[in-house]
Amino acid sequence: MDASPKNQQISALEEKLQIRKALQDITNRIHAAQNTKQILVDLKDGILTLFDAHSITIYVVDRPKNEIYSMFLVGSAVREIRVPINNRSIAGFVANNGRVVNIADAYDVAALKQIDKDLSFDVSWDKKSGFRTKQILAAPIFHNQTLMGVVQILNKKGGGPFSVEETDFLQEIAAVLGVAFYNQERFARRRKTRFDYLISRDLLKEEELENAWEESREQKETMETFLMRKYKISKEDLGKSFEEFFRCKFIQFSDKIPIPGDLLKNLKRDYLRRELWVPISKVDGNIQVIVDDPNNILKRDMIENLLRTKAVKYDVALSEDIVKFINYFFQTPEDESSISDLLGKLEADEAPDEEDDGGDVVTESDSVIMQLVNKIINDAYIRRCSDIHIEPNVGRKNVEIRYRVDGDCALYQTLPYSYRSAIISRIKIMSNLDITVKRLPQDGKIKFKRTGGDEIELRVATIPTQGGVEDVVMRILAKGETLPLEAMGMLPRNFNELLKILEKPYGMVLVVGPTGSGKTTTLHAALHQINTPDRKIWTAEDPVEITQYGLRQVQVQPKIGFDFAAAMRAFLRADPDVIMVGEMRDFETAKTGVEASLTGHLVFSTLHTNSAPETITRLLDMGIDPLNFADALLGILAQRLVRTLCKKCKEAYHPTPREYEEIVESYGPEAFTKLNVPYTDDLVLYQPKGCDACDKTGYKGRMGIHELLAGTDDIKKLIQKHATIEEMRAVAMTEGMTTLLQDGIQKSIQGFTDFKQVRRVCIK
């Protein structure tokens, strides 16, 4: 028994020796490691055992961005988090001040403020991971007084703060890491290839890169293609590597980039494909050129000579993407010429410098101009475009052509300014408009026969704009199959309620919303539902966009006095069961519609109003009798179109409490509780990501959001009383109506769209 103190001394000494030996082993292995990932993988368990801790994070400094980033393991993959070097986070404070911190409880706000008034702990990581951070021991990593990073140990298994001895151990490990990081940095500086980023992030090993040079040559593949195929390197990581090496932007192929017709007119496709470069735009007076090697001085000289300017901004792209851009800019169906070929023909025929005062050399009768306009219309149709905008500019600026697809406008291509009058005149001739009238707006139509045999119709509007030029907007009228009511994307309550309304023998049904919100499509879907041989259905439209067998469709001609009101009066003498009027633009049409619905006819029409309750007030303000209108009304459907998330690439995410609160507040807290969507760790919403299928936008297609106000007895009483919009909305909502915003939020929760898109189209 009397030897026990001595034995205890020996045991304590042996324990210290074992710890020292473990520390020495860790030091040796840090020196032997090739990169940060290897340190994490090989030494993580040893370091954590030494500190009897749960977790380790090693941050590396990124000097250009004044940040530190950590590599942390998720399974076998390495992920990255970044922290600014400032006093607002614990790791950032350690890096900023070069001080060791030993924190007993990360959630102790008072203790953190004693260290620094700005210091706080970001609890969002704990919420995401379910891990409760308590103790934190963090030390800066220096080499020769230069900050290299931060090492951080979290949560002692036995509880209690980290000891002074453990703080000393961490500083020793930090000193060794400083030497290792310095050596890795020096080695990286010596290597200098466009794939350095991949090596430093351990996405590729040195020996794999060495072998890849030889193997890719044998396989007759580019290095990039070989690395993506053999080692599963992503295009995004290759892009980061190129950006770091070439110090410029990495550009991926996208057919959303406008065709730069004015930059391509003197360039040949085969030459560009062979030399692997192509101009893609002009920004702030500089021509943006993508090239496979921006550091190639000889190639840059050649490009600048051909473009006749030194104002060139070079960006990098993969060879295959450069070829895709060239093919996209030049290639078209065999029976057509490309934009660039057409511009080349015009250029060849054009006498140099003959323009005076911006006058055009080419004319609308030139066959090449005809082909050019045909190509613009064809390309728009292929891209599912709804509107084509031709926008000439004053002076010597290019003509811009924009397409509207899924509700969003995007630049399609630019054409040289000298062709602006010829293009506008050609479109006017095709639309049977007067080419001599340039100071007044004109409206017309084009019936355009495509090479495949199918015919498309375009509604054309010309508008004089500042500088003595004219804009043209062409709406492609969708002549498609009538969609069934089931395809409208209505919520069950709205769908069932609308079916009940359509079963009624007479009354008025209104579909309301701004231009381009799908009102006509919905009306035709409703008519399709009741289109049976025992019903006579007349429609008056301007223009007739959707044709349906069984309907007798009439095109109104306001110029000759055959407007909606005249058409409706004619229909009433033609034994109708159902009447559809394109729009209630005036008192006479609305009055005739109400009277028709009261005399035993089912009447459908549209209005440009923001919501269903607002429509009632608008019609009453027009002068419609409240008693008659109350009797006539069956229902009002307000709708909007929202962009839908791409099914292939949409990604699930867990919303923040603030985001959830914003959704609840927008929906209405009381009504939202009925949806039974509480905020839990399992709550999932969806957000856009972007893939090739959706042109990297994250969205593809559109769907409707709806607000259906049914003409119930209570609503009819309110109409007769001339009640306010708010009163009518409140009663309608107690009867089950969901507002446009609520309908959209439900569809975002279901994963069809996201809250951002819903908010874009809803006022409230």
C-alpha positions in Angstrom: 0.0 0.0 0.0 2.8 2.4 0.9 4.1 2.0 -2.8 0.9 3.3 -4.3 2.0 7.0 -4.6 5.1 5.8 -6.4 3.0 3.5 -8.7 0.7 6.5 -9.4 3.7 8.6 -10.4 4.9 5.9 -12.7 1.4 5.5 -14.3 1.1 9.2 -14.8 4.5 9.3 -16.4 3.7 6.4 -18.7 0.4 8.1 -19.6 2.3 11.3 -20.5 4.8 9.3 -22.6 1.9 7.6 -24.4 0.3 10.9 -25.1 3.6 12.4 -26.3 4.2 9.3 -28.5 0.6 9.7 -30.0 1.3 13.4 -30.6 4.7 12.6 -32.3 2.9 10.0 -34.5 0.3 12.6 -35.5 3.1 15.1 -36.3 5.0 12.6 -38.5 1.8 11.7 -40.4 0.9 15.3 -41.0 4.4 15.8 -42.6 3.8 12.8 -44.8 0.3 13.8 -45.9 0.0 15.2 -49.4 -3.1 17.4 -48.8 -5.8 18.5 -46.3 -8.2 15.7 -47.2 -5.5 13.0 -46.4 -4.9 14.7 -43.0 -8.6 14.6 -42.3 -9.1 11.0 -43.4 -5.9 9.5 -42.0 -5.5 11.5 -38.8 -9.0 12.4 -37.7 -9.5 9.4 -35.3 -6.0 9.8 -33.8 -6.4 13.6 -33.1 -9.9 13.1 -31.6 -8.6 10.2 -29.4 -5.8 12.5 -28.1 -8.4 15.2 -27.2 -11.2 12.7 -26.2 -13.4 14.9 -28.5 -16.2 14.3 -31.0 -15.3 16.4 -34.0 -12.4 18.3 -35.7 -12.5 21.0 -38.4 -9.4 22.2 -40.3 -9.7 25.6 -42.1 -7.4 26.7 -44.9 -6.9 30.4 -45.7 -8.1 31.9 -49.0 -6.2 35.2 -49.1 -7.7 36.8 -52.3 -11.2 36.4 -50.7 -10.1 37.1 -47.1 -11.9 33.9 -46.0 -11.1 30.6 -44.5 -12.6 27.4 -45.9 -12.9 24.1 -44.2 -12.9 20.6 -45.8 -15.3 18.4 -43.9 -16.1 14.7 -44.7 -19.6 13.6 -45.7 -19.2 9.8 -46.1 -16.1 9.6 -48.4 -16.8 13.0 -50.1 -15.2 16.2 -49.1 -17.5 19.3 -48.8 -16.5 22.9 -48.2 -17.8 25.7 -45.9 -16.4 29.2 -46.0 -16.2 31.8 -43.2 -15.1 35.4 -43.5 -12.0 36.4 -41.6 -13.6 38.8 -39.1 -14.8 38.7 -35.4 -18.4 37.6 -36.1 -17.6 33.8 -36.0 -15.4 31.8 -33.7 -13.1 30.4 -36.4 -13.1 33.8 -38.2 -12.1 35.5 -34.9 -9.2 33.1 -34.3 -7.9 33.7 -37.9 -8.4 37.5 -37.6 -6.7 37.9 -34.2 -4.2 35.0 -34.2 -5.5 33.9 -30.8 -6.3 30.6 -29.3 -9.9 30.4 -27.9 -11.1 27.8 -25.3 -14.9 28.1 -25.0 -16.8 26.0 -22.4 -20.2 26.5 -24.0 -20.8 27.8 -27.5 -24.4 28.8 -26.6 -23.2 31.1 -23.7 -23.7 34.5 -25.3 -22.3 36.4 -22.4 -19.0 34.4 -22.4 -18.6 35.0 -26.2 -19.2 38.8 -25.8 -16.5 38.9 -23.1 -14.0 37.6 -25.8 -15.3 40.1 -28.4 -18.5 42.2 -28.6 -19.1 41.0 -32.2 -18.5 37.3 -31.5 -21.4 34.9 -31.9 -22.0 31.2 -32.6 -24.0 30.3 -35.8 -26.6 27.8 -34.5 -27.8 27.0 -38.0 -25.2 24.2 -38.5 -26.4 22.5 -35.4 -30.0 22.7 -36.6 -29.1 21.2 -40.0 -27.0 18.4 -38.5 -28.8 17.7 -35.3 -25.4 18.0 -33.5 -25.3 20.1 -30.3 -22.0 22.0 -30.1 -20.8 22.7 -26.6 -17.0 23.0 -26.0 -14.8 24.6 -28.7 -11.0 24.7 -28.7 -9.6 26.6 -31.7 -6.0 27.6 -32.6 -4.6 29.6 -35.5 -2.2 27.9 -38.0 0.8 30.0 -38.7 4.0 29.6 -40.7 6.7 32.3 -40.3 4.0 34.7 -38.9 1.8 34.1 -42.0 -1.7 32.8 -41.4 -2.2 29.5 -43.1 -5.6 28.4 -41.4 -7.4 27.4 -38.2 -7.8 24.1 -36.4 -10.9 23.6 -34.3 -11.8 20.7 -31.9 -15.4 20.3 -30.7 -17.1 18.7 -27.7 -15.2 16.8 -25.0 -16.7 13.4 -24.5 -16.3 13.5 -20.8 -17.7 17.0 -20.5 -16.1 20.0 -18.9 -13.8 22.5 -20.7 -10.6 21.6 -22.6 -7.5 21.6 -20.3 -4.4 23.9 -20.5 -2.4 20.8 -21.5 -4.8 20.1 -24.3 -4.5 23.7 -25.5 -0.7 23.3 -25.6 -1.2 20.1 -27.7 -3.4 21.9 -30.2 -0.9 24.7 -30.6 1.8 22.1 -31.3 -0.4 20.4 -33.9 -1.2 23.8 -35.4 2.6 24.6 -35.7 3.1 21.3 -37.6 0.1 22.0 -39.8 1.6 25.4 -40.6 4.7 23.7 -42.0 2.7 21.1 -43.9 0.4 23.8 -45.5 3.4 25.9 -46.5 5.1 22.9 -48.2 1.8 22.0 -50.0 1.5 25.6 -51.1 5.1 25.7 -52.4 4.6 22.5 -54.2 1.4 23.8 -55.8 3.2 26.9 -57.0 5.8 24.7 -58.6 3.3 22.5 -60.4 1.3 25.1 -62.5 -1.1 23.3 -64.7 -4.8 24.0 -65.6 -5.7 21.1 -63.3 -4.0 22.4 -60.1 -7.4 23.0 -58.4 -8.3 19.3 -58.8 -5.1 18.2 -57.2 -5.3 20.7 -54.3 -8.9 19.7 -53.5 -7.9 16.0 -53.8 -10.4 15.4 -56.6 -7.5 13.9 -58.5 -4.1 12.5 -57.4 -0.7 13.5 -58.9 -0.1 10.1 -60.4 -3.6 9.9 -61.9 -3.0 13.3 -63.6 0.4 12.1 -64.9 -1.1 8.9 -66.3 -4.0 10.8 -67.8 -1.8 12.8 -70.2 -0.6 9.6 -71.8 -3.8 7.7 -71.7 -5.9 10.5 -73.2 -3.5 10.7 -76.1 -3.8 7.0 -76.7 -7.6 7.2 -76.5 -7.6 10.2 -78.8 -9.6 12.2 -76.3 -9.1 15.7 -74.9 -7.7 15.7 -71.3 -11.0 17.2 -70.1 -13.2 14.5 -71.7 -10.9 11.8 -70.4 -10.9 13.1 -66.8 -14.7 13.4 -66.8 -15.1 9.9 -68.1 -12.4 8.0 -66.3 -12.2 9.9 -62.9 -15.8 11.3 -62.9 -14.6 14.9 -62.5 -17.6 17.2 -62.9 -17.7 19.9 -65.5 -18.3 22.4 -62.7 -15.0 21.4 -60.9 -13.1 21.6 -64.3 -14.5 25.1 -64.7 -13.3 26.1 -61.2 -9.9 24.7 -62.0 -9.8 26.7 -65.3 -10.9 29.9 -63.7 -8.2 29.6 -61.1 -5.5 28.9 -63.7 -6.5 31.3 -66.5 -7.9 34.0 -64.2 -11.0 34.5 -66.4 -14.6 33.2 -66.5 -15.5 29.6 -67.4 -18.4 29.6 -69.9 -20.6 26.5 -70.4 -22.7 26.0 -73.5 -26.2 27.4 -73.4 -28.7 28.1 -76.3 -30.0 31.0 -74.2 -27.0 33.1 -75.3 -28.1 35.3 -78.1 -26.7 34.6 -81.6 -24.2 37.5 -82.2 -25.0 37.9 -85.9 -23.1 41.2 -86.2 -19.9 39.6 -84.8 -20.1 36.4 -87.0 -20.7 37.9 -90.5 -17.1 37.7 -91.6 -16.2 34.4 -89.9 -16.4 30.9 -91.3 -17.7 28.0 -89.3 -15.1 25.5 -90.4 -12.3 27.9 -89.5 -13.7 28.6 -86.0 -14.2 24.8 -85.4 -10.6 24.1 -86.4 -9.1 27.0 -84.3 -11.5 26.5 -81.3 -12.7 30.0 -80.6 -15.9 32.0 -81.2 -17.1 35.5 -80.3 -20.3 35.3 -78.2 -21.2 38.9 -77.3 -20.2 42.6 -77.1 -20.1 44.1 -73.5 -19.0 47.7 -72.7 -17.2 48.0 -76.0 -15.3 44.8 -75.6 -15.9 41.7 -77.7 -16.3 38.6 -75.5 -14.5 35.6 -77.1 -14.4 32.1 -75.7 -11.3 30.1 -76.5 -9.8 26.8 -75.4 -6.6 28.4 -74.2 -6.7 32.2 -73.3 -2.9 32.2 -72.6 -2.1 31.4 -76.2 -0.6 34.7 -77.4 -0.3 33.7 -81.1 -4.0 32.7 -81.2 -5.0 36.0 -79.4 -3.0 38.0 -82.1 -4.8 36.1 -84.9 -8.3 36.7 -83.2 -7.6 40.5 -82.8 -6.5 40.8 -86.4 -9.6 39.1 -87.7 -12.0 41.1 -85.4 -10.0 44.3 -86.3 -9.8 45.4 -82.6 -7.7 45.0 -79.5 -10.8 45.4 -77.3 -11.3 41.7 -76.8 -12.1 40.0 -73.5 -11.1 36.3 -73.4 -12.9 33.7 -71.5 -12.3 29.9 -71.4 -14.6 27.0 -72.4 -14.2 23.3 -73.0 -13.4 22.4 -76.6 -16.7 20.5 -77.0 -18.7 23.5 -75.7 -16.9 25.8 -78.1 -17.9 23.5 -81.0 -21.5 23.4 -79.7 -21.6 27.2 -79.7 -20.3 27.3 -83.2 -22.8 24.7 -84.4 -25.6 26.5 -82.6 -24.6 29.9 -84.1 -24.2 28.5 -87.7 -26.1 25.2 -88.1 -29.7 25.0 -89.3 -31.9 22.5 -91.1 -30.4 21.5 -94.5 -33.0 23.4 -96.6 -32.2 26.7 -94.8 -29.2 28.9 -94.5 -27.8 29.9 -91.1 -28.1 33.5 -89.8 -24.4 33.9 -90.3 -24.5 32.6 -93.9 -27.4 35.0 -94.7 -25.5 37.9 -93.2 -22.4 36.9 -95.2 -24.4 36.9 -98.4 -25.8 40.4 -97.6 -22.3 41.6 -96.7 -20.9 40.3 -100.1 -23.7 42.2 -102.0 -23.3 45.4 -100.0 -21.2 48.2 -101.3 -18.9 49.5 -98.6 -19.8 52.7 -96.7 -22.7 53.6 -98.9 -25.0 54.4 -96.0 -25.8 58.0 -95.5 -27.9 59.2 -92.6 -28.4 55.6 -91.5 -30.1 54.8 -94.9 -30.2 51.0 -95.7 -28.3 49.4 -98.6 -30.4 46.2 -98.5 -34.2 46.3 -99.3 -37.2 44.3 -98.2 -37.4 42.7 -101.6 -33.9 41.2 -101.3 -34.3 37.4 -101.2 -31.8 37.1 -98.3 -33.9 39.5 -96.1 -36.9 37.3 -96.9 -35.0 34.2 -95.7 -33.7 36.0 -92.6 -37.3 37.0 -91.5 -38.5 33.4 -92.2 -35.7 32.0 -90.1 -36.5 34.3 -87.2 -40.1 33.1 -87.2 -39.1 29.4 -87.6 -36.6 29.6 -84.8 -39.2 31.2 -82.5 -41.8 28.5 -83.3 -39.2 25.7 -82.6 -38.3 27.3 -79.2 -42.0 27.4 -78.0 -41.9 31.2 -78.2 -45.1 33.2 -77.6 -43.9 36.6 -78.8 -41.1 37.9 -81.1 -39.8 41.4 -80.4 -37.9 43.2 -83.2 -36.2 46.2 -81.7 -34.1 48.6 -83.9 -32.0 51.2 -82.2 -31.0 54.7 -83.2 -27.6 55.5 -84.6 -25.4 52.7 -85.6 -26.4 50.3 -82.8 -27.5 46.8 -83.7 -31.1 45.5 -84.2 -32.0 43.3 -81.2 -34.4 40.4 -81.5 -35.9 39.0 -78.3 -38.1 36.0 -77.7 -40.6 35.5 -74.9 -40.7 31.9 -73.7 -42.7 30.8 -70.6 -43.4 34.4 -69.8 -39.8 35.6 -69.8 -38.1 37.7 -72.4 -34.6 36.8 -73.5 -32.3 38.2 -76.2 -32.2 35.8 -79.2 -29.8 37.5 -81.6 -28.4 40.8 -82.8 -28.3 42.0 -86.4 -26.3 44.8 -88.0 -28.1 48.2 -87.8 -28.0 48.6 -91.7 -30.7 46.0 -92.1 -33.3 47.5 -89.8 -35.6 49.1 -92.3 -35.5 46.2 -94.7 -36.5 43.7 -92.0 -39.4 45.9 -90.7 -40.6 46.5 -94.3 -40.5 42.8 -95.1 -42.6 42.0 -92.0 -45.1 44.8 -93.0 -45.4 43.4 -96.5 -46.1 39.9 -95.1 -48.8 41.4 -92.8 -50.4 43.5 -95.6 -49.5 46.7 -93.9 -48.6 50.1 -95.5 -44.8 50.3 -95.7 -45.0 54.1 -96.3 -46.7 54.7 -92.9 -44.0 54.9 -90.3 -45.3 57.4 -87.8 -48.5 55.6 -86.8 -49.0 52.2 -85.1 -50.4 49.4 -87.4 -51.9 46.0 -86.8 -51.9 43.0 -89.1 -51.6 39.3 -89.4 -49.2 36.8 -91.1 -50.2 33.3 -92.2 -46.9 31.6 -92.3 -46.4 28.2 -93.9 -43.5 26.2 -92.5 -41.3 23.8 -94.5 -42.9 20.8 -92.8 -46.3 21.8 -94.2 -48.0 23.1 -91.0 -49.2 26.7 -91.0 -48.8 29.1 -88.1 -50.6 32.5 -87.6 -48.9 35.6 -86.2 -50.6 38.7 -84.9 -48.4 41.7 -85.8 -48.2 45.1 -84.2 -45.9 47.9 -85.4 -45.2 50.9 -83.1 -43.1 54.0 -84.0 -40.4 54.6 -81.4 -38.0 57.4 -80.6 -35.4 58.2 -83.2 -37.6 57.7 -86.3 -37.5 53.9 -86.1 -40.3 51.3 -85.7 -40.6 48.3 -83.3 -42.4 45.2 -84.4 -44.0 42.6 -82.0 -45.3 39.4 -83.4 -47.6 37.2 -81.3 -47.5 33.5 -82.4 -51.1 32.3 -82.1 -51.2 28.9 -80.5 -53.2 26.6 -82.8 -53.1 23.5 -80.7 -55.3 20.8 -79.3 -57.8 21.9 -76.7 -56.5 20.9 -73.3 -59.0 19.0 -71.0 -60.1 20.6 -67.8 -58.1 18.0 -65.8 -54.9 19.4 -67.3 -55.5 22.9 -65.9 -53.8 22.0 -62.6 -56.7 23.1 -60.4 -56.9 22.2 -56.7 -59.7 19.6 -56.0 -62.1 22.2 -54.5 -61.8 24.5 -57.5 -62.1 21.7 -60.0 -65.2 20.2 -58.4 -66.8 23.6 -58.0 -66.2 24.5 -61.6 -67.7 21.2 -62.8 -70.9 22.0 -60.8 -71.1 25.4 -62.4 -70.7 23.9 -65.9 -73.6 21.6 -65.3 -76.0 24.6 -64.9 -78.3 25.3 -67.9 -77.9 29.1 -67.9 -76.0 31.9 -66.1 -72.7 33.7 -66.5 -69.2 32.4 -66.0 -66.2 34.8 -66.1 -62.5 34.1 -66.4 -60.3 37.0 -65.3 -56.6 37.9 -65.3 -54.1 40.0 -67.2 -53.0 39.5 -70.8 -51.2 36.2 -71.3 -52.6 34.5 -68.2 -54.2 31.6 -70.0 -57.8 32.8 -69.9 -58.6 31.6 -73.4 -57.1 28.2 -72.8 -59.2 27.7 -69.6 -62.4 28.9 -71.4 -61.8 26.4 -74.2 -61.2 23.6 -71.7 -64.5 24.5 -70.0 -66.3 24.5 -73.4 -64.7 21.2 -74.3 -66.2 19.8 -71.1 -69.7 20.7 -72.2 -69.2 20.3 -76.0 -71.8 17.7 -76.8 -74.0 17.2 -80.0 -77.1 18.3 -78.0 -75.7 21.8 -77.4 -75.3 24.6 -79.8 -72.2 26.7 -78.9 -71.3 30.0 -80.5 -68.0 31.8 -79.8 -66.8 35.3 -80.8 -63.1 35.7 -80.5 -60.4 38.2 -81.5 -58.5 36.3 -82.9 -59.6 32.7 -83.1 -56.5 31.1 -81.5 -57.9 27.6 -80.6 -60.2 25.8 -82.9 -62.5 23.1 -81.6 -64.7 20.7 -83.5 -68.4 21.2 -82.6 -68.1 24.9 -81.8 -69.2 27.6 -84.3 -66.4 30.1 -84.0 -66.6 33.7 -85.3 -63.7 36.2 -85.8 -64.8 39.7 -84.8 -63.8 42.6 -87.1 -64.0 45.9 -85.0 -62.8 47.9 -88.0 -66.0 47.2 -89.9 -68.2 47.5 -86.9 -68.5 43.8 -86.2 -67.4 43.9 -82.5 -68.1 41.7 -79.5 -71.5 43.4 -78.8 -72.6 43.0 -82.5 -71.5 39.4 -82.5 -73.4 38.7 -79.3 -76.6 40.3 -80.7 -76.3 38.1 -83.8 -75.8 35.0 -81.7 -79.0 35.6 -79.8 -80.9 35.3 -83.1 -79.1 32.1 -84.0 -80.6 29.7 -81.4 -77.7 29.3 -79.0 -77.4 27.2 -75.9 -73.9 28.4 -74.9 -72.2 31.7 -75.9 -68.6 32.5 -75.4 -67.5 36.2 -75.9 -63.7 36.8 -76.1 -63.8 39.9 -73.8 -66.3 42.2 -72.1 -64.6 45.4 -73.1 -67.6 47.8 -72.8 -70.9 48.3 -71.1 -72.9 47.1 -74.1 -71.2 43.8 -74.3 -71.5 43.2 -70.6 -75.2 44.3 -70.5 -76.0 42.0 -73.5 -74.1 39.1 -71.8 -76.0 39.5 -68.5 -79.3 39.7 -70.4 -78.4 36.6 -72.5 -77.6 34.6 -69.3 -81.0 35.6 -67.8 -82.9 34.5 -70.9 -81.7 30.9 -70.6 -78.2 30.9 -72.1 -74.9 29.8 -70.6 -72.5 32.8 -71.2 -68.7 32.7 -70.9 -66.4 35.7 -71.1 -63.2 37.2 -69.9 -62.2 40.5 -68.2 -58.8 42.1 -67.3 -59.1 42.3 -63.5 -56.8 41.3 -60.7 -59.0 39.1 -58.6 -62.5 37.5 -58.6 -64.2 39.9 -56.1 -62.7 42.9 -57.9 -64.5 41.8 -61.1 -67.9 42.2 -59.5 -67.1 45.8 -58.5 -65.7 46.5 -62.0 -68.9 45.4 -63.8 -71.1 47.3 -61.4 -69.0 50.4 -61.9 -69.6 49.9 -65.7 -73.3 50.4 -65.0 -74.6 46.8 -64.9 -77.7 46.4 -62.9 -76.8 44.7 -59.5 -80.0 42.7 -59.3 -79.7 41.3 -62.8 -75.9 40.6 -62.4 -76.5 38.9 -59.0 -79.1 36.6 -60.7 -76.9 35.9 -63.6 -73.6 35.1 -61.9 -72.6 31.5 -61.6 -68.9 31.9 -60.9 -65.7 34.0 -61.5 -62.4 32.3 -62.0 -59.3 34.5 -61.6 -56.0 32.9 -62.8 -52.3 33.5 -63.4 -49.5 31.4 -64.9 -46.5 30.6 -62.8 -43.3 28.9 -64.0 -43.0 25.3 -62.9 -39.8 23.7 -61.5 -37.9 21.4 -63.9 -38.9 17.9 -62.9 -35.4 16.5 -63.8 -33.3 18.8 -61.6 -35.5 20.4 -58.9 -33.9 19.9 -55.5 -35.4 19.5 -52.1 -34.3 21.7 -49.2 -35.3 22.5 -45.6 -36.6 26.1 -45.3 -35.3 28.4 -42.6 -37.8 29.4 -39.9 -37.8 32.9 -41.3 -38.8 31.6 -44.8 -41.5 29.4 -43.3 -42.9 32.4 -41.3 -43.0 34.5 -44.5 -45.0 31.8 -46.2 -47.4 31.5 -43.3 -47.8 35.3 -43.0 -48.6 35.5 -46.8 -51.1 32.7 -46.7 -52.8 33.9 -43.5 -51.9 32.3 -40.2 -55.4 31.1 -39.4 -56.0 29.6 -42.8 -52.5 28.0 -42.9 -53.1 25.9 -39.8 -55.9 24.1 -41.8 -53.3 22.9 -44.3 -51.5 21.0 -41.4 -48.0 21.8 -42.6 -46.1 22.5 -39.3 -42.5 23.5 -39.2 -40.5 20.4 -38.4 -37.0 19.0 -39.3 -38.7 16.9 -42.0 -40.3 19.8 -43.8 -39.2 19.9 -47.4 -39.7 22.5 -50.1 -38.3 22.6 -53.6 -36.0 25.1 -55.3 -34.6 25.4 -58.9 -31.2 24.0 -59.7 -30.7 24.0 -63.5 -29.8 21.3 -66.0 -29.5 20.8 -69.7 -33.2 20.0 -70.0 -34.2 23.4 -68.7 -31.3 25.5 -70.1 -29.8 25.9 -66.6 -32.8 28.0 -65.5 -34.3 25.4 -63.1 -37.8 26.0 -64.6 -39.6 24.4 -67.5 -43.2 25.1 -68.6 -46.0 26.9 -66.7 -49.1 26.0 -64.8 -52.1 27.9 -63.6 -53.0 29.2 -60.1 -56.6 29.9 -59.5 -59.1 31.8 -57.4 -62.7 30.6 -57.9 -65.6 32.7 -56.5 -68.8 30.8 -56.7 -72.1 32.7 -57.1 -73.7 31.5 -53.8 -76.8 33.0 -52.2 -74.6 35.0 -49.8 -72.5 36.4 -52.6 -75.6 37.4 -54.6 -77.0 39.3 -51.6 -73.7 41.2 -51.3 -73.7 42.1 -55.0 -77.3 43.5 -54.6 -76.1 45.6 -51.6 -73.1 46.9 -53.6 -70.8 45.5 -50.9 -67.0 46.3 -50.9 -64.4 44.0 -52.4 -63.1 43.1 -48.8 -66.6 42.1 -47.7 -67.1 39.8 -50.7 -63.6 38.3 -50.4 -64.2 37.5 -46.7 -67.5 35.8 -47.3 -66.1 33.9 -50.3 -63.2 32.6 -48.2 -65.5 31.4 -45.4 -67.3 29.4 -48.2 -64.0 27.8 -49.2 -62.4 30.1 -51.8 -58.6 30.1 -51.9 -57.0 33.3 -53.1 -54.5 33.3 -56.0 -51.6 33.6 -53.5 -53.0 30.8 -51.3 -53.5 28.5 -54.3 -49.9 29.3 -55.5 -48.5 28.6 -52.0 -50.2 25.2 -51.9 -48.7 24.4 -55.3 -45.2 25.4 -54.0 -45.6 23.2 -51.0 -46.6 20.3 -53.3 -43.3 20.9 -55.2 -44.8 22.2 -58.6 -43.3 25.7 -58.3 -41.5 27.8 -55.7 -42.7 30.7 -53.5 -40.6 33.2 -55.4 -42.5 32.5 -58.7 -45.9 32.7 -56.9 -45.0 36.1 -55.4 -43.9 37.4 -58.9 -47.4 37.0 -60.3 -49.6 37.8 -57.2 -50.1 41.4 -56.0 -51.3 40.3 -52.5 
